[in-house]
Amino acid sequence: MKAAILKNLHEPLVIEDVAKPSPGPGEVVVRITAASLNHRDVWIQKGLYPKITTPIIPGSDGAGTVAEIGDGVDESWLGKEVIINPSQNWGDDPNFYGDDHKILGLPDNGTFAEFVKTEAKYLVEKPKYLSFEQAACLPLGALTAWRSLMTRCRLTAGDRVLVTGAGGGVALFAVQIAIAAGAEVWVTSGSDQKIQKAIEMGAKGGINYKIPTWYRDLLVKARGKKTGYFNVIIDSAGGSGFARLIDIAAPGARICFYGGGTGNITDIVPAKVFFKQLNIYGSTMGTEDEFRDMVSFVEQKEILPVIDKVFALENAEDALRYMDSGQQFGKIVLAI
Ligand SMILES: NC(=O)c1ccc[n+]([C@@H]2O[C@H](COP(=O)([O-])OP(=O)(O)OC[C@H]3O[C@@H](n4cnc5c(N)ncnc54)[C@H](OP(=O)(O)O)[C@@H]3O)[C@@H](O)[C@H]2O)c1
């Protein structure tokens, strides 16, 4: 089968013919029709991810058709159109994953290939209203957004939500899910055009985080009090900007971050956190139940994943470089 392979760190992906996987007991092989990128794939290539082993076929997100099943797998899966839950071996405690947790696409070969092997228990039927390309956008990003919003921040309709960096794959799912749940959603982005697109999708407003006074200006726009406005904040940037999130969080707010794209969090004033009784959470991926809940919510609300650009598998390296450039609004897809 054809696959995009990372042979060594810091090298471009190469396209090669490799042996097709075959399913063991409890496993299936899915013929991938579309895969999508996550920033994780870029971090892995750059060596900025724990426990990297090469060579590896990256890719955590995929949609396709079950081509083969192993012993013990229900035959009704054969030929079904599916997406794959990439958050595997979560363990027994829904609050935290266990030592064996792994994400599809490292250490196991992932979805940037014509076929991928996975355990049957990680299959979920593809929502019928979604194309393969749209469905391939969902797994990692929408799961991360779902757990951050719903489990960690206990989102309710009427919450005033701020999603930072709205152009990102996870962030845009957070915007869409929060809007669909009835929340008032505001965004930041490094691009005015991306803010405009988020507003067209139902966000109430936004501000460019490159403006030095963005946090004060955003409070003015949202007619918030000096003590803050947003009672749920979802962030993947971290860095020095995180302290500003503390400033604009409403008293009692829930703040969740799932990434640290701009580096370590600095300059948080403890008194601001405890006087405002803020709740700060970290979140990663999600459980099998959360994955199923996310897919059924997306289906029920008919959320359409936003695809920025589709690349052919042969151009997987170009797709990674495009993600690294940060131009995208939403997901980058590989047509396989
Ligand atoms: N913990 C987990 O389970 C988990 C899961 C998924 C992702 N992540 C992490 O979350 C991050 C985003 O992942 P992704 O796949 O969504 O990547 P992506 O599509 O490449 O998005 C990158 C994001 O960074 C934002 N950004 C860049 N500079 C920023 C700044 N100064 N302030 C605020 N936002 C800024 C971009 O916003 P604009 O384009 O709007 O400027 C965009 O949202 C990555 O660090 C990734 O490793 C973690």
The ligand as a Gaussian input file, in Angstrom:
#p B3LYP/6-31G(d) Opt

LIG

0 1
 N       -3.791000      18.036000      24.525000
 C       -4.351000      17.514000      23.452000
 O       -4.970000      16.462000      23.495000
 C       -4.266000      18.264000      22.172000
 C       -5.099000      17.882000      21.123000
 C       -5.035000      18.629000      19.957000
 C       -4.143000      19.688000      19.839000
 N       -3.327000      19.978000      20.870000
 C       -2.389000      21.116000      20.765000
 O       -3.162000      22.296000      20.537000
 C       -2.499000      23.143000      19.615000
 C       -3.385000      23.393000      18.404000
 O       -3.535000      22.172000      17.697000
 P       -4.298000      22.130000      16.288000
 O       -4.154000      20.752000      15.766000
 O       -5.634000      22.750000      16.406000
 O       -3.314000      23.064000      15.447000
 P       -3.503000      24.116000      14.265000
 O       -4.704000      23.775000      13.458000
 O       -2.183000      24.203000      13.580000
 O       -3.762000      25.472000      15.044000
 C       -2.733000      26.261000      15.592000
 C       -3.401000      27.238000      16.502000
 O       -2.511000      28.102000      17.180000
 C       -3.151000      29.375000      17.282000
 N       -2.194000      30.385000      17.649000
 C       -0.984000      30.647000      17.108000
 N       -0.408000      31.679000      17.779000
 C       -1.270000      32.047000      18.760000
 C       -1.248000      33.053000      19.777000
 N       -0.220000      33.885000      19.935000
 N       -2.332000      33.144000      20.622000
 C       -3.387000      32.327000      20.487000
 N       -3.453000      31.347000      19.527000
 C       -2.409000      31.234000      18.684000
 C       -3.756000      29.538000      15.911000
 O       -4.737000      30.558000      15.873000
 P       -5.019000      31.523000      14.590000
 O       -4.680000      30.735000      13.355000
 O       -6.463000      31.854000      14.683000
 O       -4.150000      32.731000      14.773000
 C       -4.383000      28.147000      15.802000
 O       -5.553000      28.040000      16.591000
 C       -1.176000      22.470000      19.290000
 O       -0.188000      22.966000      20.149000
 C       -1.443000      21.014000      19.580000
 O       -0.288000      20.281000      19.885000
 C       -3.375000      19.295000      22.041000

